[in-house]
Amino acid sequence: MYIRRILLGIVFMGLIVGGFFAYKIYAAIFSPNTTFNNDEAYVYVPTDATYEDVEATLEPLLEDMNSFKQVAERKGYLANIKGGKYAIKKGMNNNDIINSLRSNNIPVKVAFNNQETLADLAGRISVQLEPDSLTLLSSFDDPEFLKANGFDKNTGLSMYIPNSYEFFWNTSASQFRERMLKEYKRFWNTDRLQKAKALGLKPSEVISLASIVHKETAKVDERPRVAGVYLNRLRKKMLLQADPTVIYALKLHNNDFDTIIKRVLYKDLEIDSPYNTYKYAGVPPGPITMPDISAIDAVLNPEKHDYYYFVANVENFGYHKFAKTLSQHNRNKAQYIRWINEKNINR
């Protein structure tokens, strides 16, 4: 009887201890383990991250890192860490957190427009995706990639069609570049290619001309008319004489794209650069900025008219006065010069 009681006592104690450990394991796996007040928090796990990297990211968000690590070890997460952006919801337990980190990489919206150079674009993308700007720029500038796909150092920016795209945060620089090439080819569909051919322009030339249109006017409804002026000039073998190309040539010459130039001076027109359309005929060798899609489509769908000149309209700011003859243009220009002098805009 006495031995039986001892055995029962041992069994009972075993059940208690076993139950305690079972409870601890259950609690470690299924008890809420978040410490933030928002409904959701996001964590960014770098490519090739170690568990220590993940721990440093999660520590401000979790109440008990020890229990998280125990569950992570049991579920094999420590040997299978994946980079990306992940969501952790308030009140999640360790099991749910690890499941999210293993399989719920969340896409991010990546948007860009109006960059003047590939370096600017690299900087813009680097704040939205994992790769740094130098890695991105090295990928964008890769001579072999550019040559293999019909671009060069002047036209490389043409490949990036400004829009909003969905990527995984841990997309590499080369993956981003390849995706943009696909988007470029998708953008240049049969309809757009046929329109470019009808104008006697290559897609890269359309984008270069569109970049001038983009710089000349921010008014989307005026862009087809401005595009029509430049296309009329090209057909007549006239110089484009676009001030934005001179500004770009000056920035390129000085290697300073942060310079703000509000007024082009006569001496500026003498700069020897293939981008100076006061000296060199035809479309510049590459875009002077990343044009909006509206500017590209304005070149492909220009307004048909007999205008060859235009100047800023000081009576309707943002728009321009158009002229068919040089004498009419000079009258419009004189009005603009008087206004700009009154405002004391010297540069």
VODODO-917032 format. One line per 2 residues: number of its first residue (from 1); their letters; for each residue x, y, z of N, C-alpha, C. Coordinates in steps of 0.05 Angstrom, whole numbers, plus 5000, padded with zeros to 4 digits. Layout:
# VODODO-917032
NUM = A = X:Y:Z:X:Y:Z:X:Y:Z; ...
***
This chain:
# VODODO-917032
1 = MY = 5017:4976:5000:5000:5000:5000:5017:5025:5000; 5038:5024:5017:5056:5047:5020:5070:5053:4993
3 = IR = 5080:5032:4980:5094:5035:4955:5075:5046:4933; 5050:5036:4935:5030:5045:4916:5025:5075:4918
5 = RI = 5024:5084:4944:5020:5112:4948:5043:5129:4937; 5067:5118:4941:5091:5132:4931:5090:5134:4900
7 = LL = 5083:5111:4888:5081:5111:4859:5060:5131:4848; 5037:5130:4862:5016:5149:4854:5025:5178:4857
9 = GI = 5040:5182:4879:5050:5209:4884:5070:5218:4862; 5087:5199:4854:5106:5205:4833:5091:5211:4807
11 = VF = 5071:5194:4801:5056:5198:4777:5042:5226:4777; 5031:5232:4801:5017:5257:4804:5036:5281:4800
13 = MG = 5059:5279:4812:5079:5300:4809:5088:5302:4780; 5091:5278:4767:5099:5278:4739:5079:5293:4722
15 = LI = 5053:5287:4729:5032:5301:4714:5033:5331:4718; 5038:5339:4743:5039:5367:4749:5062:5380:4734
17 = VG = 5086:5368:4736:5110:5378:4722:5106:5378:4692; 5096:5356:4682:5091:5354:4653:5071:5374:4644
19 = GF = 5049:5378:4661:5029:5398:4654:5041:5426:4654; 5059:5431:4674:5071:5457:4675:5088:5463:4650
21 = FA = 5104:5443:4643:5121:5447:4619:5104:5448:4593; 5083:5432:4593:5065:5434:4570:5052:5462:4568
23 = YK = 5045:5472:4591:5033:5499:4592:5053:5520:4582; 5078:5517:4592:5099:5536:4584:5104:5535:4554
25 = IY = 5104:5511:4543:5108:5508:4514:5085:5520:4499; 5061:5514:4509:5037:5525:4496:5037:5555:4497
27 = AA = 5044:5566:4521:5044:5595:4524:5065:5607:4506; 5089:5595:4504:5110:5606:4487:5101:5607:4458
29 = IF = 5085:5587:4450:5077:5585:4422:5053:5602:4416; 5033:5601:4434:5006:5612:4427:4998:5636:4443
31 = SP = 5013:5645:4462:5006:5670:4477:5013:5694:4461; 4998:5716:4463:5005:5741:4449:5033:5750:4458
33 = NT = 5048:5761:4439:5076:5768:4445:5084:5794:4432; 5065:5813:4429:5072:5839:4417:5069:5860:4439
35 = TF = 5084:5882:4434:5084:5903:4454:5077:5930:4443; 5071:5932:4417:5064:5958:4405:5034:5963:4406
37 = NN = 5026:5988:4403:4997:5995:4406:4983:5998:4379; 4998:6001:4358:4984:6003:4332:4972:5976:4324
39 = DE = 4955:5977:4304:4942:5952:4295:4962:5934:4282; 4983:5946:4270:5002:5931:4254:5029:5944:4254
41 = AY = 5050:5929:4253:5077:5940:4251:5091:5925:4228; 5109:5939:4215:5124:5926:4193:5153:5923:4200
43 = VY = 5164:5901:4192:5192:5896:4196:5205:5890:4168; 5230:5900:4166:5245:5896:4141:5269:5878:4147
45 = VP = 5269:5855:4135:5290:5836:4139:5309:5837:4115; 5334:5845:4119:5353:5847:4097:5359:5819:4084
47 = TD = 5366:5820:4059:5376:5796:4046:5401:5786:4060; 5402:5759:4064:5425:5747:4078:5426:5755:4107
49 = AT = 5404:5762:4119:5403:5770:4147:5409:5746:4165; 5422:5751:4188:5426:5731:4208:5404:5733:4228
51 = YE = 5402:5713:4246:5381:5715:4267:5386:5740:4284; 5411:5747:4289:5416:5771:4305:5405:5796:4292
53 = DV = 5406:5797:4265:5394:5819:4251:5364:5820:4255; 5351:5797:4253:5322:5795:4256:5315:5803:4285
55 = EA = 5331:5793:4304:5325:5799:4332:5327:5829:4338; 5347:5842:4326:5350:5871:4330:5326:5886:4319
57 = TL = 5315:5876:4297:5292:5889:4285:5266:5884:4301; 5264:5860:4312:5239:5852:4326:5239:5862:4356
59 = EP = 5262:5866:4367:5263:5871:4396:5245:5894:4406; 5243:5916:4391:5226:5937:4401:5196:5930:4399
61 = LL = 5190:5909:4384:5162:5902:4378:5151:5879:4395; 5169:5862:4406:5160:5838:4420:5165:5841:4450
63 = ED = 5147:5828:4465:5149:5829:4494:5170:5810:4505; 5172:5786:4493:5190:5765:4503:5206:5754:4480
65 = MN = 5231:5763:4477:5248:5753:4455:5258:5725:4461; 5260:5717:4486:5270:5690:4492:5250:5669:4482
67 = SF = 5224:5673:4488:5204:5654:4479:5202:5653:4449; 5206:5677:4436:5205:5678:4407:5228:5661:4395
69 = KQ = 5252:5664:4407:5275:5649:4397:5271:5619:4400; 5259:5611:4423:5254:5582:4428:5236:5571:4406
71 = VA = 5214:5585:4401:5195:5576:4380:5208:5577:4353; 5224:5598:4348:5237:5600:4322:5256:5576:4317
73 = ER = 5270:5568:4338:5287:5544:4336:5271:5519:4330; 5249:5515:4345:5233:5491:4341:5221:5490:4313
75 = KG = 5214:5513:4301:5202:5514:4275:5222:5515:4252; 5248:5515:4259:5269:5516:4239:5273:5542:4225
77 = YL = 5263:5564:4237:5265:5590:4224:5293:5601:4223; 5309:5595:4244:5336:5605:4246:5353:5597:4222
79 = AN = 5347:5574:4210:5362:5565:4187:5349:5571:4161; 5327:5586:4162:5312:5592:4137:5301:5620:4138
81 = IK = 5318:5640:4144:5310:5668:4145:5308:5679:4116; 5287:5693:4110:5283:5704:4084:5279:5734:4085
83 = GG = 5293:5748:4067:5291:5777:4066:5264:5786:4056; 5256:5810:4064:5231:5821:4054:5218:5840:4074
85 = KY = 5195:5849:4067:5178:5866:4085:5156:5849:4096; 5152:5849:4122:5132:5832:4135:5115:5848:4155
87 = AI = 5090:5839:4157:5072:5852:4176:5068:5835:4201; 5069:5848:4224:5062:5835:4249:5039:5850:4261
89 = KK = 5017:5835:4266:4993:5847:4276:4993:5847:4306; 4981:5867:4318:4979:5869:4347:4966:5844:4358
91 = GM = 4978:5833:4379:4967:5810:4392:4975:5783:4380; 4992:5784:4359:5001:5759:4347:5018:5743:4367
93 = NN = 5016:5716:4365:5033:5699:4381:5058:5692:4365; 5077:5679:4378:5103:5672:4365:5099:5655:4341
95 = ND = 5080:5636:4342:5075:5618:4320:5066:5634:4295; 5047:5653:4300:5037:5669:4278:5059:5688:4267
97 = II = 5075:5699:4285:5096:5718:4277:5116:5703:4258; 5124:5679:4267:5143:5664:4251:5131:5655:4224
99 = NS = 5106:5648:4225:5093:5640:4199:5092:5664:4180; 5087:5688:4191:5087:5712:4175:5115:5718:4163
101 = LR = 5135:5715:4180:5163:5720:4171:5173:5699:4151; 5160:5677:4150:5169:5655:4132:5156:5657:4104
103 = SN = 5131:5668:4103:5116:5665:4078:5100:5689:4069; 5100:5710:4084:5082:5733:4077:5098:5758:4070
105 = NI = 5117:5755:4051:5132:5778:4041:5112:5797:4027; 5110:5822:4037:5090:5841:4027:5102:5858:4005
107 = PV = 5088:5860:3982:5098:5878:3961:5096:5907:3970; 5114:5924:3959:5113:5953:3964:5108:5968:3938
109 = KV = 5096:5991:3940:5091:6008:3917:5116:6025:3913; 5127:6024:3889:5151:6039:3882:5142:6059:3860
111 = AF = 5147:6085:3865:5139:6106:3847:5163:6124:3841; 5165:6133:3816:5186:6152:3809:5177:6168:3784
113 = NN = 5187:6192:3782:5182:6209:3759:5200:6233:3760; 5204:6246:3737:5218:6271:3735:5247:6271:3743
115 = QE = 5260:6248:3745:5289:6248:3751:5304:6257:3726; 5325:6273:3730:5341:6283:3708:5363:6264:3700
117 = TL = 5372:6248:3718:5395:6230:3712:5390:6202:3724; 5406:6183:3715:5404:6157:3727:5413:6157:3756
119 = AD = 5431:6175:3763:5439:6178:3791:5416:6187:3808; 5400:6206:3798:5376:6215:3812:5357:6192:3816
121 = LA = 5353:6176:3794:5335:6154:3796:5344:6133:3816; 5370:6128:3816:5381:6109:3836:5376:6118:3864
123 = GR = 5379:6144:3869:5374:6155:3895:5344:6152:3903; 5327:6157:3884:5298:6155:3889:5290:6126:3895
125 = IS = 5300:6107:3881:5293:6079:3885:5305:6068:3911; 5329:6078:3918:5342:6068:3942:5327:6073:3968
127 = VQ = 5310:6093:3968:5294:6098:3993:5268:6082:3993; 5264:6067:3971:5239:6051:3970:5244:6021:3970
129 = LE = 5268:6013:3961:5276:5984:3960:5302:5980:3976; 5309:5955:3979:5333:5949:3996:5360:5958:3984
131 = PD = 5365:5955:3957:5392:5962:3947:5399:5991:3951; 5424:5997:3956:5432:6025:3960:5436:6038:3933
133 = SL = 5439:6065:3933:5439:6080:3908:5464:6073:3890; 5487:6068:3903:5510:6061:3887:5507:6034:3873
135 = TL = 5495:6015:3886:5490:5989:3874:5471:5992:3850; 5450:6007:3855:5430:6012:3834:5442:6026:3810
137 = LS = 5458:6047:3815:5470:6063:3793:5489:6045:3777; 5504:6029:3791:5523:6011:3777:5508:5992:3759
139 = SF = 5485:5983:3767:5468:5965:3751:5456:5981:3727; 5446:6005:3732:5434:6021:3711:5455:6029:3690
141 = DD = 5480:6034:3698:5501:6044:3681:5517:6022:3667; 5510:5997:3673:5526:5974:3662:5527:5975:3632
143 = PE = 5551:5980:3620:5553:5984:3591:5543:5959:3575; 5549:5936:3585:5541:5911:3571:5510:5909:3570
145 = FL = 5497:5915:3592:5468:5914:3593:5457:5935:3574; 5467:5959:3575:5457:5980:3558:5460:5973:3528
147 = KA = 5483:5964:3521:5488:5957:3493:5471:5934:3483; 5468:5914:3501:5452:5890:3493:5423:5897:3488
149 = NG = 5414:5919:3500:5385:5925:3498:5380:5951:3482; 5400:5960:3467:5396:5982:3449:5398:6010:3461
151 = FD = 5411:6012:3485:5415:6038:3498:5444:6044:3500; 5450:6069:3508:5477:6077:3514:5476:6096:3538
153 = KN = 5499:6108:3545:5500:6125:3569:5482:6149:3567; 5476:6158:3542:5458:6181:3538:5429:6173:3540
155 = TG = 5422:6150:3530:5394:6142:3528:5385:6123:3550; 5403:6116:3568:5396:6097:3589:5372:6104:3606
157 = LS = 5368:6131:3611:5345:6139:3627:5319:6134:3612; 5320:6132:3586:5296:6127:3570:5281:6102:3577
159 = MY = 5296:6083:3588:5285:6056:3593:5265:6056:3616; 5266:6077:3633:5250:6077:3658:5225:6094:3654
161 = IP = 5203:6081:3650:5178:6095:3645:5165:6102:3672; 5162:6128:3678:5153:6137:3704:5124:6127:3710
163 = NS = 5121:6115:3733:5095:6104:3741:5097:6094:3769; 5077:6080:3778:5077:6066:3804:5077:6036:3799
165 = YE = 5096:6022:3811:5099:5994:3806:5100:5979:3833; 5093:5953:3831:5094:5936:3855:5119:5918:3855
167 = FF = 5135:5920:3876:5158:5903:3879:5159:5891:3907; 5175:5870:3910:5182:5862:3937:5205:5880:3946
169 = WN = 5205:5887:3972:5224:5906:3983:5253:5896:3978; 5257:5869:3980:5284:5858:3977:5292:5852:3948
171 = TS = 5278:5864:3929:5285:5862:3900:5314:5872:3896; 5330:5857:3882:5357:5866:3877:5359:5887:3855
173 = AS = 5382:5900:3853:5385:5921:3833:5381:5910:3805; 5393:5886:3799:5390:5875:3773:5361:5865:3767
175 = QF = 5348:5856:3788:5319:5848:3785:5302:5872:3779; 5308:5894:3792:5293:5919:3787:5297:5928:3758
177 = RE = 5322:5927:3749:5329:5936:3722:5316:5918:3701; 5315:5892:3706:5303:5873:3687:5273:5878:3686
179 = RM = 5260:5883:3708:5232:5889:3709:5226:5914:3693; 5243:5935:3696:5238:5960:3682:5241:5957:3652
181 = LK = 5259:5939:3644:5262:5933:3615:5237:5921:3605; 5225:5902:3620:5200:5890:3612:5177:5911:3610
183 = EY = 5177:5929:3629:5156:5950:3629:5160:5969:3605; 5185:5974:3598:5191:5991:3575:5181:5978:3549
185 = KR = 5186:5952:3546:5177:5938:3522:5146:5936:3522; 5134:5933:3545:5105:5933:3546:5093:5960:3539
187 = FW = 5107:5981:3548:5097:6008:3542:5098:6014:3512; 5120:6005:3499:5123:6010:3470:5108:5987:3455
189 = NT = 5082:5989:3457:5065:5970:3443:5064:5976:3413; 5049:5960:3399:5047:5963:3369:5037:5991:3362
191 = DR = 5017:6001:3376:5005:6027:3369:5026:6049:3372; 5040:6049:3395:5060:6071:3399:5083:6068:3379
193 = LQ = 5092:6044:3373:5114:6040:3354:5106:6050:3327; 5082:6045:3319:5072:6053:3292:5071:6084:3291
195 = KA = 5062:6096:3312:5061:6126:3313:5089:6138:3312; 5108:6126:3326:5135:6136:3325:5147:6133:3297
197 = KA = 5142:6110:3284:5151:6106:3257:5140:6126:3238; 5114:6133:3241:5101:6152:3224:5114:6180:3227
199 = LG = 5125:6186:3250:5139:6211:3255:5168:6210:3246; 5177:6186:3238:5205:6184:3231:5224:6184:3254
201 = LK = 5214:6175:3278:5230:6176:3302:5232:6148:3315; 5254:6143:3327:5258:6119:3343:5245:6124:3371
203 = PS = 5238:6102:3385:5227:6106:3412:5245:6124:3430; 5271:6119:3428:5289:6135:3445:5288:6165:3437
205 = EV = 5284:6171:3411:5282:6198:3402:5256:6211:3411; 5235:6195:3411:5209:6204:3420:5211:6213:3449
207 = IS = 5225:6196:3465:5228:6203:3494:5246:6227:3498; 5267:6230:3482:5284:6253:3483:5268:6279:3477
209 = LA = 5252:6277:3456:5236:6301:3449:5214:6306:3470; 5203:6284:3480:5183:6287:3502:5194:6300:3527
211 = SI = 5220:6294:3532:5232:6307:3556:5234:6337:3553; 5238:6346:3528:5238:6376:3523:5210:6387:3527
213 = VH = 5190:6373:3516:5162:6381:3519:5154:6382:3549; 5163:6362:3563:5158:6360:3592:5169:6385:3607
215 = KE = 5193:6392:3600:5206:6415:3613:5194:6442:3604; 5185:6443:3579:5174:6468:3569:5147:6476:3583
217 = TA = 5131:6456:3588:5105:6462:3599:5095:6441:3619; 5085:6450:3641:5074:6431:3661:5044:6426:3656
219 = KV = 5033:6441:3637:5005:6439:3630:5001:6415:3611; 4988:6394:3621:4985:6370:3605:4969:6376:3580
221 = DE = 4949:6394:3582:4932:6400:3559:4947:6416:3537; 4970:6428:3544:4985:6444:3525:5007:6428:3512
223 = RP = 5014:6405:3523:5036:6390:3513:5033:6381:3484; 5010:6372:3475:5008:6365:3446:5014:6388:3427
225 = RV = 5006:6413:3436:5012:6436:3419:5042:6442:3419; 5055:6441:3442:5084:6445:3443:5098:6424:3427
227 = AG = 5090:6399:3429:5102:6377:3414:5099:6383:3384; 5076:6393:3376:5071:6400:3348:5090:6421:3337
229 = VY = 5098:6440:3354:5117:6461:3346:5144:6448:3340; 5153:6431:3358:5180:6418:3354:5180:6399:3330
231 = LN = 5158:6385:3326:5156:6367:3303:5155:6383:3277; 5142:6406:3277:5142:6424:3254:5170:6433:3247
233 = RL = 5185:6440:3268:5212:6449:3264:5230:6426:3253; 5227:6402:3263:5242:6380:3253:5236:6375:3223
235 = RK = 5211:6377:3216:5203:6372:3188:5215:6394:3170; 5219:6418:3180:5230:6440:3164:5260:6441:3166
237 = KM = 5272:6422:3180:5301:6421:3184:5311:6446:3200; 5294:6457:3216:5301:6480:3233:5314:6470:3259
239 = LL = 5330:6486:3272:5340:6480:3298:5317:6480:3318; 5317:6463:3337:5296:6462:3357:5297:6487:3375
241 = QA = 5321:6496:3381:5325:6520:3398:5308:6520:3423; 5311:6499:3438:5296:6495:3463:5313:6503:3487
243 = DP = 5304:6523:3502:5320:6532:3525:5325:6510:3546; 5307:6491:3551:5313:6470:3571:5337:6453:3563
245 = TV = 5342:6450:3537:5366:6435:3530:5392:6450:3536; 5391:6476:3535:5414:6492:3542:5419:6490:3572
247 = IY = 5398:6491:3587:5400:6489:3617:5412:6462:3624; 5403:6441:3610:5414:6414:3615:5444:6413:3608
249 = AL = 5451:6425:3585:5478:6425:3576:5496:6440:3596; 5486:6461:3608:5502:6476:3628:5506:6459:3653
251 = KL = 5484:6446:3662:5486:6429:3685:5505:6405:3680; 5504:6394:3657:5521:6371:3650:5550:6381:3649
253 = HN = 5555:6404:3637:5582:6415:3635:5594:6421:3662; 5577:6431:3681:5587:6438:3708:5584:6414:3727
255 = ND = 5573:6392:3717:5569:6368:3734:5554:6376:3760; 5533:6392:3757:5518:6402:3780:5488:6404:3771
257 = FD = 5473:6382:3778:5445:6382:3770:5427:6394:3791; 5439:6405:3813:5424:6419:3833:5421:6448:3827
259 = TI = 5435:6458:3807:5434:6486:3799:5406:6493:3789; 5396:6516:3799:5370:6526:3789:5375:6549:3770
261 = IK = 5367:6546:3745:5371:6567:3725:5343:6575:3715; 5336:6600:3721:5309:6609:3713:5310:6624:3687
263 = RV = 5333:6634:3679:5335:6650:3655:5360:6641:3639; 5356:6636:3613:5378:6629:3595:5388:6655:3583
265 = LY = 5414:6659:3586:5427:6683:3575:5438:6678:3547; 5442:6699:3532:5453:6696:3505:5480:6682:3505
267 = KD = 5496:6687:3525:5523:6674:3526:5520:6644:3531; 5498:6636:3544:5493:6607:3549:5489:6592:3523
269 = LE = 5479:6606:3503:5472:6593:3477:5497:6584:3462; 5520:6594:3472:5546:6587:3458:5559:6562:3469
271 = ID = 5548:6550:3489:5560:6526:3501:5561:6504:3480; 5584:6492:3477:5588:6471:3457:5581:6444:3469
273 = SP = 5557:6435:3464:5546:6410:3474:5526:6399:3455; 5527:6373:3450:5506:6361:3432:5478:6364:3443
275 = YN = 5476:6372:3468:5449:6378:3479:5440:6406:3474; 5458:6423:3464:5450:6451:3458:5437:6452:3431
277 = TY = 5410:6454:3432:5395:6453:3407:5395:6480:3392; 5409:6500:3403:5414:6524:3388:5438:6521:3370
279 = KY = 5455:6501:3375:5478:6496:3358:5476:6471:3341; 5463:6450:3352:5462:6424:3339:5434:6418:3330
281 = AG = 5431:6409:3306:5405:6403:3294:5394:6376:3304; 5368:6372:3302:5356:6347:3308:5350:6344:3338
283 = VP = 5342:6320:3345:5336:6313:3372:5362:6308:3388; 5364:6317:3413:5388:6312:3429:5394:6283:3432
285 = PG = 5419:6276:3439:5426:6247:3440:5413:6231:3462; 5399:6244:3480:5385:6230:3502:5366:6249:3515
287 = PI = 5349:6239:3533:5330:6256:3547:5344:6275:3566; 5332:6299:3570:5343:6318:3589:5329:6315:3616
289 = TM = 5309:6298:3617:5296:6291:3642:5279:6266:3636; 5267:6255:3656:5249:6233:3653:5221:6245:3647
291 = PD = 5211:6243:3622:5185:6255:3616:5162:6239:3627; 5141:6253:3634:5116:6239:3641:5105:6224:3617
293 = IS = 5088:6205:3622:5075:6191:3600:5059:6210:3583; 5047:6230:3596:5031:6250:3581:5048:6264:3561
295 = AI = 5073:6270:3567:5091:6283:3548:5099:6265:3525; 5104:6239:3532:5110:6220:3511:5087:6217:3491
297 = DA = 5063:6214:3503:5040:6211:3485:5033:6236:3470; 5041:6259:3481:5037:6285:3467:5054:6285:3442
299 = VL = 5078:6275:3443:5095:6273:3419:5084:6254:3399; 5073:6232:3409:5062:6211:3391:5034:6220:3380
301 = NP = 5021:6238:3394:4995:6248:3385:4995:6278:3385; 5012:6291:3369:5014:6320:3370:4990:6335:3358
303 = EK = 4987:6359:3367:4967:6376:3355:4977:6385:3327; 4961:6383:3307:4969:6391:3280:4962:6420:3276
305 = HD = 4983:6436:3271:4980:6465:3268:5003:6476:3252; 5004:6503:3248:5026:6515:3233:5043:6533:3251
307 = YY = 5044:6527:3277:5061:6543:3295:5090:6533:3294; 5108:6552:3295:5137:6545:3295:5151:6558:3319
309 = YF = 5137:6575:3334:5149:6589:3356:5130:6590:3380; 5141:6594:3403:5124:6599:3427:5142:6611:3448
311 = VA = 5129:6626:3466:5142:6639:3489:5122:6640:3512; 5132:6642:3536:5115:6642:3560:5095:6665:3558
313 = NV = 5070:6658:3566:5048:6677:3566:5046:6691:3593; 5055:6716:3595:5054:6729:3621:5026:6738:3629
315 = EN = 5007:6735:3611:4980:6741:3618:4964:6717:3626; 4976:6693:3623:4963:6668:3630:4985:6649:3639
317 = FG = 4994:6653:3664:5018:6639:3673:5015:6609:3672; 5037:6597:3663:5037:6568:3659:5033:6559:3630
319 = YH = 5021:6577:3615:5015:6572:3587:5034:6589:3569; 5031:6586:3543:5049:6599:3525:5033:6613:3502
321 = KF = 5046:6633:3490:5036:6645:3466:5050:6633:3442; 5034:6624:3422:5045:6611:3399:5044:6629:3374
323 = AK = 5063:6626:3357:5065:6643:3333:5072:6626:3309; 5061:6635:3286:5067:6622:3260:5091:6634:3246
325 = TL = 5096:6660:3252:5118:6674:3239:5137:6685:3260; 5162:6691:3251:5182:6701:3269:5175:6729:3278
327 = SQ = 5164:6745:3261:5157:6773:3269:5135:6772:3291; 5116:6755:3288:5095:6753:3309:5108:6742:3335
329 = HN = 5126:6723:3332:5139:6712:3356:5156:6734:3370; 5170:6751:3354:5186:6771:3367:5169:6791:3382
331 = RN = 5145:6797:3374:5128:6815:3389:5120:6801:3415; 5113:6776:3414:5106:6761:3438:5130:6759:3457
333 = KA = 5153:6755:3446:5178:6752:3461:5185:6779:3475; 5180:6801:3462:5187:6827:3473:5170:6832:3499
335 = QY = 5145:6823:3498:5128:6826:3521:5139:6809:3544; 5148:6786:3538:5159:6768:3559:5185:6780:3570
337 = IR = 5202:6790:3553:5228:6802:3562:5222:6826:3580; 5203:6842:3574:5196:6865:3591:5188:6855:3619
339 = WI = 5171:6834:3619:5161:6824:3644:5184:6812:3661; 5202:6797:3648:5223:6784:3664:5243:6804:3674
341 = NE = 5247:6826:3659:5265:6847:3668:5252:6862:3692; 5226:6866:3690:5212:6879:3713:5214:6863:3738
343 = KN = 5214:6837:3735:5216:6819:3758:5246:6816:3767; 5264:6828:3753:5293:6827:3759:5303:6798:3761
345 = IN = 5294:6782:3742:5304:6754:3741:5328:6753:3723; 5351:6752:3735:5376:6753:3719:5389:6726:3714
347 = R = 5379:6705:3728:5391:6679:3724:5371:6657:3730
***
